Amino acid sequence: MQRLTLFVILAIASIGASAQSVGVKNYIQQVAAGWTTDAKKALPDLLIDSPDDPGVMFLHAALIDDAKKASPMLERIVEAYPKSEWADDALARLVIMTATKSESDRARKYFVTMRDQYSQSELLPLVYDVMRSTVGAPAPSEKTTVTPAKKVETAEPAKASSAKPYTIVLKKGATKKDADALTEAMKKKRMPAKTAADTDANKFIVRVGDYATDADAQKELDYVRTICKCKATVEKR
């Protein structure tokens, strides 16, 4: 209940002044109100069409109940898209999640980063009150080392495969018939599955997605496992 209440406050505070896609905002608002059905149905398509969109990442994180799994997505928004309208929302959620779990050091670091980088955010008074009532708010003079924003590189089309060598493998060592059947089943669930030749002769694998780093693929792994209901793994091609 506490998690839902805090998310409702964050979502309502941020949606009104945002310039993000109306569709994504609507889904975020629905999730904040406790209605996740439409958002869960739309998320696979959104992840296929706009996997690096901060709004889509925020929605994805909002649909994950486990804070440990949602945190990396929120941190990625802050690090890779610091000028996004969702960056302060992501930091606010990180502050609240860590402060309410009494993770004092992490909460204070997130809060100081938010205070220094997003001093005009409408969410700052809210997270300040959360800090005061939980782990204690840092003094105005307290500073922290802020991780530089990661540069988001856009690979040229001809170099796409080499720039994104990681993938999520759903099945290995399958016959062509079985691999194709699983690929088609996953496509019906709006997952970008592909059948590819395995290292073993006459065997095939079924994989989903292309990722630049192992960490990027790991962030999507739990979601893919949920959809395929299988023991998917991250591998480098």
N, C-alpha and C positions, 0 to 999 in steps of 0.2 A: 504493500500500500504506500509506504514511504517513497519507494522508487517511482511509482506511478505519479504520485502527487508532485514530486520534484520535477519529473519530466513534463507534466502538464504546464507547470509554471514556466519552465524554460522554453517550451514550444510556443506558447501563447505570446511570450515576451519577444520572441525572435521573428515569428512569422509575419507580423504586421509590417515591419520595416524592411523586409527582405526583397531582393530582386531575382531570386532563384526561380526555376520553373514552377509554375502554379501547380502542376500535377504532383511534383515531389512534395511541395509544401502541404498540399491537401492530405497526402498520405502520412506525413509527419504529424499533422494535426490530428488525424484519425487515431494514430498510435498513441498520441498523448492523451486522447480521450478513452483509451482502453480498447479500441476497435482495430484489430490488426489484420482481419481477413483480406481486405482489398490490397493492403500494402504488401502482404506476403505473396499474393498472387502476382502483383506487379513487379516485385523486386527482381526476379530472374531476368525479365526483359530489360529492366533498367541497368542491371549489371552487365548485360551483353552490349547494350547501346552506349552506355556512359559509365564504364567501370571506374574511371578516374575523376568523376564529377563529385565535388565535395558534398553536395546535397544528397546524392545517392549514397555516399559513404556514411553520412550522418543517419540517414534512414536505415541503412543496413545495421549500424551500431545500435540504433533504437530498438530493433527487432530481436536483439540478442539479450537474453536475461542475465547471462554470466558476465559480470563486469570485467573479469580477466580476459575474456575474449573480445569484448567491445572496446576496451582501452586502446589496443594497438591501432584500431581504425580511427578513433578520435585523435590519437597522437599524430597519425599520418596527415590528417586534415591540417592540424596546427603546423606541422613541420614542412609539408610540401605545398600547402596553400595558405600561407599566413595572411594574405590579403582577401581571402574568401570571406563572404558574409557569414559563413558557418564556422569560422575559426574560433570566434569568441564563444559561440554556443558549445563547441567541442571542449574548449578549456573549462567552461562552466560545469559541464557534466563531469569532467575529470576531477575538478575540485570537489564537487559534491560526493562523487563515488568514493574518493579516497578519504575525505574528511569524515563521512558518516561511518567509515570502517576503521576510523582512528589511525589511519596511515599518515601520521603527522608530517613527516618529512616530505613525502610526495605531495600532499595537499598544499603545504606551504609553498613548495616550488611552483606548482601549477598556478596557485593564486598570485604569487608575485609576478610570474610571467604574464598573467592576464592583466594585472593591475598596471604593469609597465607598458605592455604592448597595446592594450585595448582599454585605455583609461576612460573612453567615452561610451563604452558598452553599457546598455541598459541592464545587463545582467550582473554587472559588478556589485551593486548594492545587495542583491540577493545572495551572491556567493560570499560576500563579506559577512552577512548575518549568519550564514551557515558555518563559516569558519569560527566566528565568535562563540557560537553555541556548541561547538564540538572541540576542535583541537587548538583553538585560539588563533586570532588573526595576527599576521606578522606586523611589526612596526613599520611605519612609512619609510624608514631609512633602510630596511632590510632589502637586500638585493640577491639575485641568484644568477647563475650563468645560464644564459638562454642558448639552446642548441640552434645553430644557424639553420635557416630553412633549406631543405634539400632542393636541389635544382631538378626541375621536372624536364626531362629530355624527351623530345619527340623524334623517334627514329624515322629515317627515310624508308619509304615503302620497300625498297630493294633490300634493306638491312633489317627488316622487322624480325625475321626468324632468329638472326644472330644476336639481336639486341634483347630478345626475350626468350632465353634458352630454357626456362623452367616451365613445367607443366604439371597438371594433376592427373595421375593415372588411376583409372577406375578398375581396369582389368588387364592382366598380362597373360601371354601364352595361350590365347584363345584361337579357335579356328576362325576363318574369315566369316563364316556364317554366323557364329555366336557373337563375334565382335560387331558385325554390322547390325545385328538385332539389338544389341545393347546401345549402340550409337543412335539408332532410330528411336529407341525408347526414351533416351535422354533428350533428344531433340524435341520430342513431344512435350517434355517438361520444360522446354525453353532453355535448355542448357547447350552451349556450343560444343557438343561432343564431336570427336573425329576418330576414325579408324586408321591406324598406322601400322606399318610393318614392325614386328618385334625383332630382337636380335637373333632369336632362334628361327631357323628355317621354317617357312610355311606357317609361322605363328604370327598373331596380331595382338595389338594393344588398343585399348580405348582410352582416350585422354580428353581432358577439358581445359581450355584456357592456355594462354601464353603469357608468361610473367618475366619481368626483367630480373627479379631477384628471388631467392628462396623465401625471404621474409614476406614478399608480396603474395606469393602462392600460399604460404602458411596461413595468412589472414583469411583466405577464402576456403581453406580446407574443410573446416567444420561445416560450413554451409553446404558445400558440395556433398559431403558425406550424408548430410540430412536428406538431400534430394535423391541421391542414388541409393541410399540405404546400403552402402558397401564400405569396405575398408580402403578407401582411396588414399593414395600417398603422393607426396611431392617428389618429383624426380627431375634431374637435369638431362636434357636430350643430348 
